[in-house]
Amino acid sequence: MAAVAAAQGQARRALRLEAASRRLKRKWELHTGPAGSPLDATFARFLNPARQALDDDARAEAAADGFRMTDEQAIEYALSDRE
């Protein structure tokens, strides 16, 4: 969902979803492959424009927002159309 948001030009949403996703992966010990895998490279390619669209403070704020989401909030946010 983060990559979709980034492709749609929703940089803050993309970075919030990325942070929420990382938190959930850590919490549930989910692994999508080794660091530097082709999947990581593809994900980074989609998210880099979103990262570049925001300044340091806005990126940090979006990431903090995503990390603070509960599991339920993250799922609800991912399924919503809110920026």
Secondary structure, DSSP 8 states (H G I E B T S, - for coil): -HHHHHHTT-HHHHHHHHHHHHHHHHHTT---SSTT-HHHHHHHHHHHHHHHHS-HHHHHHHHHHHHH--HHHHHHHHHS---
